[in-house]
Amino acid sequence: MPAWLMVMFRLSGIFILAPILGSATIPRIVKVMLVFSMTFCVYPILLSPSQPSAAMLGVVIDHGLSFWTLLPHIAMELLVGLIIGYCASLPLIGMQFGGDIIDKQIGIGFANIVNPESGEQSGVIANSLFMMGLAIFAILGGHRIMFDILVGSFNTVPIGGFNNFAGLFTMVQGMLTLIFQMAFRIAAPLLCLIFLQTVALGFIARTVPQLNIMSVGFTIRILNGVTFLIAFISIAAWVYIDEMYKLLELVAGFFGV
């Protein structure tokens, strides 16, 4: 029972922060049932004699866990699942951040709608890019890669034995840097377009002072933003795909999978 519970807690981590599985739209009782079902499927595989995890779990099965070590082991197992789920969701956060930049630049940043995945409010374009990234994540099998990393971590990280906190801090710091770069790569074409538009409107305001530049410029900025989305949406998708695979590879390398 202690070994089975440790496997269950490690699997539970991805149902808190991971894309799709950590969605606020999934009822908690459904998440609990999914965790139990996954544990019953994964646990026999980990006990296979050909798997290195069999020896690691065998130690827990033979000696059990004391009351004083139970809570630290649970915390470490949850942390492993949370790390994998959080890193898998970072590209989606980057997409949303890039969409927030676009929303503010074209002047519709106040038109917020509720993101059903996180339950928080975000801009229209930010929410659209987030949902596009979520669909790409599911279509390209990002959830399967996430499961492979999680199950493979049992062969390299023993139960309650995660202690590479210095490496974790360095990895998360590097990932956050990549996410900021990703957001600006998505919004950069629009930022350049808005800059050129502002310069052009400045010249017009100096040459035709009778023209109301504020009202005209606001309309033109929205039209440019919509045109930008139509022209560059495929580029944003390729940026997301590139960063998604890159971050999943970093997580797999971190756990030695």
C-alpha positions in Angstrom: 0.0 0.0 0.0 2.7 2.6 0.8 4.4 2.0 -2.6 1.1 2.2 -4.4 0.2 5.4 -2.7 3.5 7.0 -3.6 2.9 6.2 -7.3 -0.6 7.7 -7.0 0.7 10.9 -5.5 3.4 11.4 -8.2 0.7 10.9 -10.9 -1.6 13.3 -9.0 0.8 16.2 -9.6 0.0 16.5 -13.3 -3.7 16.9 -12.5 -3.0 20.2 -10.8 -0.9 22.2 -13.3 -0.7 20.1 -16.5 -2.5 21.2 -19.7 -5.9 19.6 -20.2 -5.7 17.4 -17.1 -5.4 20.4 -14.8 -8.3 22.2 -16.4 -10.7 24.0 -14.1 -13.6 22.6 -16.2 -12.9 19.0 -15.1 -14.7 18.2 -11.9 -12.5 17.2 -9.0 -14.2 13.9 -8.5 -13.4 13.0 -12.1 -9.8 13.9 -11.6 -9.7 11.7 -8.5 -11.1 8.8 -10.4 -8.7 9.3 -13.3 -5.7 9.3 -10.8 -6.9 6.0 -9.3 -7.4 4.5 -12.7 -4.0 5.6 -14.0 -2.3 4.3 -10.8 -3.9 0.8 -11.3 -2.6 0.8 -14.8 0.9 2.1 -14.2 1.7 0.3 -10.9 2.0 -3.2 -12.4 4.2 -1.9 -15.2 6.6 -0.4 -12.7 6.9 -3.8 -10.9 8.0 -5.6 -14.1 11.4 -7.2 -13.4 12.8 -5.6 -16.6 12.1 -2.1 -15.1 14.7 -0.4 -12.8 11.7 1.0 -10.9 10.9 -2.5 -9.6 14.0 -2.4 -7.4 13.2 1.1 -6.1 9.6 0.2 -5.3 10.8 -3.1 -3.8 12.6 -1.2 -1.1 9.4 0.6 -0.1 7.4 -2.7 -0.4 9.8 -4.6 1.8 10.5 -2.0 4.5 7.4 0.3 4.3 7.4 3.9 5.4 7.4 5.3 8.9 4.9 7.9 10.0 7.7 10.5 10.2 8.9 9.9 6.6 5.4 9.6 5.1 4.7 13.3 4.7 8.1 14.2 3.2 7.8 11.4 0.7 4.3 12.5 -0.3 5.6 16.1 -0.8 8.5 14.9 -2.9 6.2 12.7 -5.1 3.7 15.6 -5.6 6.6 17.9 -6.5 7.8 15.6 -9.3 4.3 15.6 -10.9 3.9 19.3 -10.4 7.3 20.0 -12.1 6.3 18.0 -15.1 2.8 19.4 -15.4 4.0 23.0 -14.8 6.8 22.8 -17.4 4.3 21.3 -20.0 2.0 24.3 -19.4 4.7 26.9 -19.8 4.4 27.2 -23.6 0.7 27.8 -23.2 1.5 30.6 -20.7 3.9 32.0 -23.3 1.2 32.0 -25.9 -1.2 33.8 -23.6 1.4 36.3 -22.6 2.1 37.1 -26.3 -1.6 37.5 -26.9 -1.8 39.9 -23.9 0.9 42.0 -25.5 -1.1 42.1 -28.8 -4.3 42.9 -27.0 -2.8 45.9 -25.3 -1.1 47.2 -28.4 -4.2 47.2 -30.6 -6.3 48.7 -27.8 -8.6 45.8 -26.8 -6.9 44.9 -23.6 -9.9 45.8 -21.5 -12.2 43.4 -23.4 -11.5 40.4 -21.1 -13.3 37.0 -21.2 -13.0 34.0 -18.9 -10.5 31.4 -19.9 -12.3 28.1 -19.2 -9.0 26.2 -18.8 -7.6 28.3 -15.9 -10.8 30.0 -14.8 -9.2 33.4 -15.0 -9.9 36.4 -17.2 -7.7 37.2 -20.2 -7.9 39.2 -23.4 -9.7 38.0 -26.5 -6.6 37.4 -28.6 -4.7 36.0 -25.6 -7.5 33.5 -24.9 -7.7 32.6 -28.6 -4.0 31.9 -28.8 -4.1 29.9 -25.6 -6.9 27.7 -27.0 -5.0 27.3 -30.2 -1.9 26.2 -28.3 -4.0 23.8 -26.2 -5.5 22.2 -29.4 -2.0 21.8 -30.9 -0.7 20.3 -27.6 -3.5 17.6 -27.8 -3.2 17.0 -31.5 0.6 16.5 -31.5 0.4 14.2 -28.5 2.0 16.5 -25.9 -0.1 14.7 -23.2 1.4 11.4 -24.2 4.9 12.8 -24.1 4.1 14.2 -20.6 2.9 10.7 -19.5 6.0 9.1 -20.9 8.2 11.5 -18.9 6.2 10.9 -15.7 6.3 7.1 -15.9 9.9 7.1 -17.0 10.8 9.2 -13.9 10.1 6.2 -11.7 13.2 4.5 -13.2 15.5 7.4 -12.4 14.1 9.2 -9.4 13.4 6.8 -6.4 10.4 7.2 -4.2 10.8 10.3 -2.1 14.4 10.6 -3.4 14.2 13.8 -5.5 16.8 16.3 -4.2 18.1 18.1 -7.2 16.7 21.5 -6.1 19.6 23.5 -7.5 19.2 21.9 -10.9 15.4 22.5 -10.7 15.9 26.2 -10.0 18.3 26.5 -13.0 16.0 24.6 -15.3 12.9 26.7 -14.4 14.9 29.9 -14.7 16.0 28.9 -18.2 12.5 27.9 -19.1 11.0 31.2 -18.0 13.6 33.0 -20.2 12.5 30.9 -23.1 8.8 31.6 -22.5 9.5 35.4 -22.4 11.4 35.1 -25.7 8.5 33.0 -27.1 6.0 35.7 -26.2 8.0 38.5 -27.9 8.6 36.3 -30.9 4.9 36.0 -31.3 4.1 39.7 -30.8 7.2 41.1 -32.5 5.7 41.5 -36.0 2.8 43.4 -34.6 5.0 45.6 -32.4 7.0 46.6 -35.5 3.8 47.2 -37.4 2.4 49.4 -34.6 5.6 51.3 -34.5 5.5 52.1 -38.2 1.9 53.1 -37.9 2.6 55.5 -35.0 5.4 57.1 -37.0 3.1 57.5 -40.1 0.3 58.9 -38.0 2.7 61.4 -36.4 3.7 62.7 -39.8 0.0 62.9 -40.8 -0.9 64.8 -37.6 1.8 67.4 -38.4 0.8 67.8 -42.0 -3.0 67.6 -41.6 -3.8 69.0 -38.1 -7.5 69.1 -38.9 -7.7 65.3 -38.9 -8.6 63.7 -35.6 -5.7 61.3 -35.4 -6.8 59.8 -32.1 -10.1 58.3 -33.4 -8.6 57.4 -36.8 -5.5 55.9 -35.3 -7.5 53.7 -32.9 -9.5 52.2 -35.8 -6.5 51.6 -37.9 -4.7 49.9 -35.1 -7.5 47.4 -34.6 -7.6 46.7 -38.3 -3.9 46.2 -38.4 -4.1 43.8 -35.4 -6.8 41.7 -37.1 -4.8 41.7 -40.4 -1.7 40.7 -38.4 -3.5 37.7 -36.8 -4.7 36.5 -40.2 -1.3 36.8 -41.8 0.9 35.5 -38.9 -1.2 33.0 -37.0 0.6 30.1 -38.7 4.0 31.6 -37.6 2.7 31.8 -34.0 1.7 28.1 -34.2 5.2 27.0 -35.4 6.8 29.1 -32.6 4.6 27.3 -30.1 5.4 23.9 -31.5 9.1 24.6 -31.4 9.0 25.8 -27.8 6.8 23.0 -26.7 9.1 20.2 -27.9 12.1 22.1 -26.6 10.7 22.4 -23.1 9.5 18.8 -23.0 13.0 17.7 -24.0 14.5 19.8 -21.2 12.2 18.2 -18.7 13.0 14.7 -20.0 16.7 15.4 -19.8 16.3 16.8 -16.3 14.7 13.5 -15.1 17.1 11.4 -17.2 14.2 9.9 -19.2 
